Amino acid sequence: MRVQNLKEFTTEYKHGSDWGLLLGEFLDEFYAHPDIKALESEPELMDEEKDAYIAAIAEHLARRFGWSAPDWTKKQNRFLHKPLFVNGGLESLKALLLVQSPVAFRRRMIFVDDEHLSRV
């Protein structure tokens, strides 16, 4: 059974499931059946980077579908205090990621490419 919402995502991750596989499952399910309910329940806290990253996902998807971001995404513990570049450590990509990062990620100091949450 696929992960239906971000709260399930974090619960499954904390029980040892692979982050990348869970993210793929969640995105596949969400894009197949977009519903604000998948974003509304506040996920468990994990660590600073993952907490901010999950909030960025929720805010980004909500904006993309014209919904208001859930209130939990606005909490201070859902923002980073130092930049995180999600690029596999390639210094040469940092400038590109600064420009391409969607607003929900950029305002949390998380820098990803503009296709980061796309599914093929």
N, C-alpha and C positions, 0 to 999 in steps of 0.2 A: 504494500500500500504506500502510495506517495505521500510526502509531507504536504499537508493541506494549508498550513499557516506558519507564520514566523515563530510563534510560541512553540509549536511542535518541532520546528527546525532546531531551535536552541536546546530543547529537551533531548532530542535524538543525538545532537552533537555531544552534549554532556554525558550521554550514555555510551560514547565511543564511536559513533558513526563518522564517516569521512565528511569533512566540511564541503569539499568540492562536489561530491556526489549528492549531498543533501541540497546544496544550492541549486544544482541542475534539476533535481526532482521538484523542488519548490517552484522554480521559474517555469518549468514545463507545465505544471499543474495550474499555476497562476495565469499564465498566458492563454491556456486552453479555456479557463473559466475565471476571468477577472472578477474579483469581488473584494470590496473594501474589508469585509470580515476577515480575510486572510492576513490583513495588516493590523487590525485593531487591538487585539489582545497583546499586552506587553510581554515580550519575551524575557526569559530569565537572564540575569546578568552573568557574564562569563569572565571577560577581562576587558580592559579599557579599549583596545583596538577592535575587538569583535563586537562589543556593545555599541560603539559608534558606527561600525560597518553595517550592522543589522538595522540601525535607525536610518542610515543613509539609504539602504535598500527600500525600506518602507516609505520614506518620504519621496524618493525618486519614483517609485511605482505609483504612489498616490497622485503625484503631480502629473505623471504621464497619462493617467486615466481621468484627470480632471477632478479628483477628489481632494479634500483637505487631508493633510498629513495627520496621523493619529497624535494625540496629545503627548503620549509617552516619548515620541521622537524628539520633543523639545526639551527634555530634561537635561541638566548639565552633565550627568554621567553618561550621556550619549554623544559627547563631543570629545575630540582629542585635544591635547595641549601641545603636541608636536606633530609635524607632518609625517604621513605614512604614504609612501609611494608603492603601489601595487604593480610592480613591473618586473619582478624577478631579479632586481638588483642592477638593472642596466642604467647607469648614470646618464647615458646619452638620450634616454627617453624622458627624463624628468621634465624638461621644458615643454615637450609635447603633452604630457599628462597634466601639467599645470593649466594648459589651455583647453584641453578636451574634457576634463572631468565635469560631469553633470553637477549642477548647483548643490544638490543634496549631499554629494560627497565632498565637494570643494569647501563648503561652509563648515565641515567637520574636519578639515585638513587631511582628507583622504583623497589621493590622486590616482585616478584610473583612466583608462581610455574610454572614448565615448560609446564603444560597443560592449562595455564590460558586462552588462546584464542581458545582452541579446542572446537569443537561442536560434540555432540554425535548423 
